[in-house]
Amino acid sequence: MNPIRSESRQRGLTLVELIIYIMLGLVIMLAAGAVGISVNSSFKVGARKLVVQQETSLLSHALSRRIRLASNYMIYDVPHRTAPADTGNALALIDGNGIVTHRFEWDAANATLADSTGDPVTALSLQNLQFRTDPVSPRTVHYRYQAVDGIGNLVDIESAATLRN
C-alpha cells in the first residue's frame, strides 16, 4: 500500500508575508498623509501671507491717494492733535482753505490705523506706525509701519506720497 499524497500545490500568502504587506501599506499611507498635511499647512500660510500683502498694498494705496489730494498736511502724535512735529503717529490732511479734511491716527488699543471717524482703515494688526516729513522735499510724507503676517512675523512696510496741489 502506498501512502496517499496530496499533489495539490496551494498558492497564496503565508501569514508572515501578509503582515509584511499590510505594514508596508500602512507606512506608505502614513507618509502620504504626512505629505498631505504639510502641503495643506504650507498652503494656508501662503494664503495668509497673500492676504497680508493685499491688505498692506490697499492701505498704502489709500494713504497715498488721500495725501496726493490734499493741499497740505500736519504730522503729530495722537494725544497732541494741535502740536505739529516732523515725526509722529498721526497725519492730518488739510485742504486749500486750511481745513482738516482727513485724519489718520494710530489706534493703540486696536493696534491699527484709524480714520477721521475713529473707524479702522484696515483690518491688519499694525505695529510701530510712523509718519515723517521728507527733509529734502517738505511736500512729501513718508510713512512706515509693520504688519503682522499670517504666521506672526512682523513685515516692514515703507512708502511715501507727495502732495499734488
Secondary structure, DSSP 8 states (H G I E B T S, - for coil): -----------S--HHHHHHHHHHHHHHHHHHHHHHHHHHHHHHHHHHHHHHHHHHHHHHHHHHHHHHH-SEEEEE-TT-TTS--SEESEEEEE-TTS-EEEEEEEETTTTEEE-TTS-BS-SS-EEEEEEEE-SS-TTEEEEEEEEE-TTS-EEEEEEEEE---
